Amino acid sequence: MGIPQPAYYIFKCEQSAPPGMPKPSCVTPQTQDLFQHLATTLMKNGIMGTVPAIRTSCLNRCQAGPVMLVEPGHTMYVGLTKEKIDRIVEEHIINGNVVEEYVIDSEVWDAPISPADMKKQMGM
């Protein structure tokens, strides 16, 4: 038996904008410890080996931040707090039920577009 693949990947936006930037940032002094909380929660539940937490740069949903993306499923969670992360880990990651009230609105997270279709939209 080989090494199993992860069941989920959690991509946590760790982008912090410099002071004075017009758009909000997923990492502020108030939210800078959310990634560590996520990683600690996964470790305490004994699931870090099958659910890696991955630091990522901007996921382009700054207005809804802090955000994290759970794959598979393209599930984008927004407005994160430690309490929301705890619930997401318990309900979605461990029990398989998406926490719908924390999911980004479809107005700003619609169906994916293929790279070929994006090129067409860009006139390329």
C-alpha positions as CSV (number, residue, x, y, z in Angstrom):
1,M,0.0,0.0,0.0
2,G,1.3,3.4,-1.0
3,I,1.1,6.7,0.8
4,P,-2.5,8.0,0.5
5,Q,-3.4,11.2,-1.2
6,P,-4.8,14.1,0.9
7,A,-8.6,14.1,1.2
8,Y,-8.7,17.9,1.1
9,Y,-6.4,20.8,0.5
10,I,-7.1,24.0,2.4
11,F,-5.6,27.2,0.7
12,K,-5.6,30.1,3.2
13,C,-5.0,33.5,1.7
14,E,-2.1,35.1,3.4
15,Q,-1.9,38.3,1.4
16,S,-1.3,41.5,3.3
17,A,-1.6,44.8,1.5
18,P,0.7,47.6,2.4
19,P,-0.8,50.4,4.4
20,G,-2.8,52.9,2.3
21,M,-3.8,50.4,-0.4
22,P,-7.3,50.9,-1.6
23,K,-8.4,47.2,-1.3
24,P,-8.7,45.3,1.9
25,S,-6.3,42.5,2.9
26,C,-6.9,39.0,4.2
27,V,-4.1,39.4,6.7
28,T,-4.3,42.3,9.2
29,P,-3.1,42.7,12.7
30,Q,-6.5,41.3,13.8
31,T,-6.4,38.3,11.5
32,Q,-2.7,37.4,11.3
33,D,-3.0,34.4,13.5
34,L,-5.8,32.6,11.5
35,F,-3.4,30.4,9.5
36,Q,-1.7,29.2,12.7
37,H,-5.1,28.6,14.2
38,L,-6.1,26.5,11.2
39,A,-2.9,24.4,11.3
40,T,-3.2,23.9,15.0
41,T,-6.8,22.8,14.7
42,L,-5.9,20.3,12.0
43,M,-3.1,18.9,14.1
44,K,-5.2,18.7,17.3
45,N,-7.8,16.7,15.3
46,G,-5.0,14.4,14.0
47,I,-5.8,15.1,10.4
48,M,-2.9,17.3,9.2
49,G,-1.5,14.4,7.2
50,T,-4.7,14.1,5.1
51,V,-5.7,17.7,5.1
52,P,-2.7,20.0,4.5
53,A,-3.1,23.7,5.2
54,I,-1.4,25.7,2.5
55,R,-0.4,29.4,2.7
56,T,-1.3,31.1,-0.6
57,S,-1.1,34.6,-1.9
58,C,-4.1,36.6,-3.1
59,L,-7.2,34.6,-4.1
60,N,-8.8,37.7,-5.6
61,R,-11.8,37.9,-3.2
62,C,-10.3,40.7,-1.0
63,Q,-13.7,42.3,-0.3
64,A,-14.8,39.1,1.4
65,G,-11.7,38.4,3.4
66,P,-10.2,36.7,5.2
67,V,-10.8,33.8,2.9
68,M,-9.8,30.2,2.4
69,L,-10.4,27.7,-0.5
70,V,-11.2,24.1,0.2
71,E,-10.4,21.6,-2.6
72,P,-11.9,19.4,-3.9
73,G,-15.1,21.3,-4.4
74,H,-14.0,24.8,-5.0
75,T,-15.6,25.8,-1.7
76,M,-14.6,29.4,-0.8
77,Y,-15.1,30.4,2.8
78,V,-15.2,34.1,3.7
79,G,-15.1,36.4,6.7
80,L,-13.1,33.9,8.6
81,T,-12.7,33.9,12.4
82,K,-11.2,31.3,14.7
83,E,-14.7,30.2,15.6
84,K,-15.7,29.8,11.9
85,I,-12.5,27.8,11.2
86,D,-13.3,25.5,14.0
87,R,-16.8,24.9,12.7
88,I,-15.5,24.4,9.1
89,V,-13.0,21.8,10.2
90,E,-15.5,19.9,12.2
91,E,-18.5,20.1,9.9
92,H,-16.9,20.2,6.4
93,I,-13.5,18.6,6.7
94,I,-14.3,15.9,9.2
95,N,-18.0,15.3,8.6
96,G,-18.2,16.2,4.9
97,N,-20.9,18.9,5.2
98,V,-20.2,22.3,3.6
99,V,-21.0,25.1,6.1
100,E,-23.2,27.1,3.7
101,E,-23.6,30.2,5.7
102,Y,-19.8,30.9,5.5
103,V,-19.5,30.2,1.7
104,I,-18.9,33.1,-0.6
105,D,-21.9,34.5,-2.5
106,S,-22.3,33.2,-6.0
107,E,-22.3,36.8,-7.3
108,V,-18.6,37.0,-6.7
109,W,-17.7,33.2,-7.0
110,D,-19.5,31.9,-10.1
111,A,-18.8,28.7,-12.1
112,P,-15.2,28.4,-13.3
113,I,-14.2,29.4,-16.8
114,S,-11.7,27.4,-18.8
115,P,-8.4,29.0,-19.8
116,A,-9.4,28.6,-23.5
117,D,-12.7,30.5,-22.9
118,M,-10.9,33.2,-20.9
119,K,-8.6,33.7,-23.9
120,K,-11.6,34.1,-26.2
121,Q,-13.1,36.7,-23.8
122,M,-9.9,38.6,-23.8
123,G,-9.9,38.6,-27.6
124,M,-6.8,36.4,-27.9
